[in-house]
Amino acid sequence: MRLNRRLGLLLLVVVGLSACGDDDPTDPDDGPPAGGLMTATVDGNPWSAVQIAAVNSSGSIAISGSDASLLALGFAFVGNTTGTYAIGTGSTSSANVIDNLTTTWSANAFQGSGTITVSTLTATRAAGTFSYTATLTSGTGTPATRVVTNGRFDVSF
């Protein structure tokens, strides 16, 4: 339980950091987002991060990104190796969808499900794929669940 709280807090901090910033995605001089690449399909719609944050704190890894409309995706897991990390009952991994910093859907040891597959993990970089279904946990948003598929990430710490 303590590990889930630690990962949840770390994930919220990283999501908050990724949602802040003044990047204008329409400015051709900006180039790619700092820190790497993060894309997915959210409820059937393409999504791409313009702000990305990634933290590796002694093997507790949190990665998040936010698009121009402040729809943020994030996930966290504990591990020092490549492989697949499950999100769901009994898992220490978690994931969120946060809409405009006001409504949150979560997948963790108590609700939702998914996977994070890490294909590259070094002291300075992580890359892989992710997918999850998250349940409404705070705010007054709809729908009751958000489905994230086709997720890809390649980030620097």
C-alpha positions as CSV (number, residue, x, y, z in Angstrom):
1,M,0.0,0.0,0.0
2,R,2.8,2.4,0.9
3,L,4.5,1.7,-2.5
4,N,1.3,2.5,-4.4
5,R,1.0,5.8,-2.5
6,R,4.6,6.6,-3.3
7,L,4.1,5.8,-7.0
8,G,0.8,7.7,-7.1
9,L,2.4,10.8,-5.6
10,L,5.4,10.5,-8.0
11,L,3.1,10.1,-11.0
12,L,0.9,13.1,-10.0
13,V,4.0,15.3,-9.6
14,V,5.4,14.2,-13.0
15,V,2.0,14.7,-14.7
16,G,1.7,18.2,-13.1
17,L,5.2,19.1,-14.3
18,S,4.4,17.9,-17.8
19,A,1.2,19.9,-18.0
20,C,3.0,23.1,-17.1
21,G,4.9,25.1,-19.7
22,D,4.6,27.6,-22.4
23,D,5.4,25.6,-25.6
24,D,3.3,26.5,-28.5
25,P,2.9,23.3,-30.7
26,T,2.1,25.5,-33.7
27,D,5.5,27.3,-33.5
28,P,7.7,25.7,-36.2
29,D,10.8,26.8,-34.4
30,D,10.0,24.7,-31.3
31,G,11.1,21.4,-32.8
32,P,10.2,18.1,-31.0
33,P,9.1,18.2,-27.4
34,A,11.9,18.2,-24.9
35,G,12.7,14.9,-23.3
36,G,11.5,12.6,-26.0
37,L,8.4,11.1,-27.6
38,M,5.0,10.1,-26.2
39,T,2.0,9.2,-28.3
40,A,-1.2,7.1,-27.9
41,T,-4.8,6.6,-28.9
42,V,-7.2,7.9,-26.3
43,D,-10.8,6.7,-26.6
44,G,-10.2,6.1,-30.3
45,N,-8.6,9.5,-30.9
46,P,-4.9,10.2,-31.7
47,W,-3.0,11.9,-29.0
48,S,0.6,13.3,-28.9
49,A,2.4,15.0,-26.1
50,V,3.9,18.5,-26.5
51,Q,5.3,18.4,-22.9
52,I,7.0,15.3,-21.5
53,A,8.5,14.6,-18.1
54,A,10.3,11.4,-16.9
55,V,11.8,10.6,-13.5
56,N,13.7,7.6,-12.4
57,S,14.0,7.7,-8.6
58,S,15.9,4.7,-7.4
59,G,14.0,2.4,-9.8
60,S,10.6,4.1,-9.3
61,I,9.9,5.3,-12.8
62,A,7.2,7.8,-13.7
63,I,6.6,9.1,-17.3
64,S,3.9,11.6,-18.3
65,G,3.0,13.9,-21.1
66,S,0.4,16.6,-21.8
67,D,-1.0,17.7,-25.2
68,A,-1.9,21.3,-26.1
69,S,-5.4,21.0,-24.7
70,L,-4.0,19.8,-21.3
71,L,-5.1,16.2,-21.7
72,A,-2.3,14.4,-19.8
73,L,-1.3,10.7,-19.7
74,G,1.0,9.2,-17.2
75,F,2.2,6.0,-15.8
76,A,4.6,4.7,-13.1
77,F,6.2,1.4,-12.3
78,V,9.0,0.0,-10.1
79,G,11.7,-1.8,-12.0
80,N,15.2,-1.8,-13.2
81,T,14.8,-4.2,-16.2
82,T,13.1,-4.4,-19.5
83,G,9.9,-6.4,-19.7
84,T,6.2,-6.1,-19.2
85,Y,4.7,-4.5,-16.0
86,A,1.1,-5.2,-15.3
87,I,-1.4,-2.6,-14.1
88,G,-4.3,-4.0,-12.0
89,T,-5.2,-6.0,-8.9
90,G,-2.2,-6.5,-6.7
91,S,0.1,-4.5,-9.0
92,T,2.5,-1.8,-8.0
93,S,2.2,-0.1,-11.4
94,S,-0.3,2.7,-12.0
95,A,-1.5,5.0,-14.8
96,N,-3.7,8.1,-15.1
97,V,-5.6,10.2,-17.6
98,I,-6.0,13.8,-16.4
99,D,-8.2,16.2,-18.3
100,N,-7.5,19.9,-18.0
101,L,-6.0,19.4,-14.5
102,T,-9.5,18.9,-13.0
103,T,-10.7,15.4,-13.8
104,T,-8.7,12.2,-13.2
105,W,-9.2,8.6,-14.4
106,S,-6.9,6.0,-12.7
107,A,-5.7,2.4,-13.2
108,N,-3.9,0.9,-10.3
109,A,-4.0,-2.0,-7.8
110,F,-7.6,-1.3,-7.0
111,Q,-9.2,-0.4,-10.4
112,G,-8.6,-0.4,-14.1
113,S,-6.0,-2.6,-15.9
114,G,-3.3,-2.4,-18.5
115,T,0.4,-3.0,-19.3
116,I,3.6,-1.1,-19.7
117,T,6.2,-2.8,-21.8
118,V,9.7,-1.5,-21.5
119,S,12.0,-2.4,-24.4
120,T,14.9,-0.1,-23.5
121,L,15.9,1.0,-20.0
122,T,19.2,2.6,-19.1
123,A,20.3,5.1,-16.5
124,T,19.4,7.9,-18.9
125,R,16.6,6.6,-21.2
126,A,13.4,4.5,-21.3
127,A,11.4,3.4,-24.3
128,G,8.5,1.0,-24.9
129,T,4.7,0.8,-25.2
130,F,1.7,1.1,-22.9
131,S,-2.0,0.6,-22.9
132,Y,-4.6,0.8,-20.1
133,T,-8.2,1.3,-19.1
134,A,-8.7,3.9,-16.3
135,T,-11.7,4.5,-14.1
136,L,-13.0,8.0,-13.1
137,T,-11.6,8.8,-9.7
138,S,-11.9,12.6,-9.2
139,G,-13.8,15.4,-10.8
140,T,-17.1,15.4,-12.6
141,G,-16.1,14.3,-16.0
142,T,-17.4,11.7,-18.4
143,P,-17.0,9.0,-19.5
144,A,-16.8,6.6,-16.6
145,T,-13.6,5.1,-18.1
146,R,-10.9,6.2,-20.5
147,V,-9.2,3.7,-22.8
148,V,-5.6,4.3,-23.8
149,T,-4.2,2.1,-26.6
150,N,-1.2,2.1,-29.0
151,G,0.9,4.1,-26.5
152,R,4.6,4.6,-27.3
153,F,7.3,6.4,-25.3
154,D,10.9,7.2,-25.7
155,V,12.1,9.5,-23.0
156,S,15.3,10.7,-21.3
157,F,15.7,11.0,-17.5
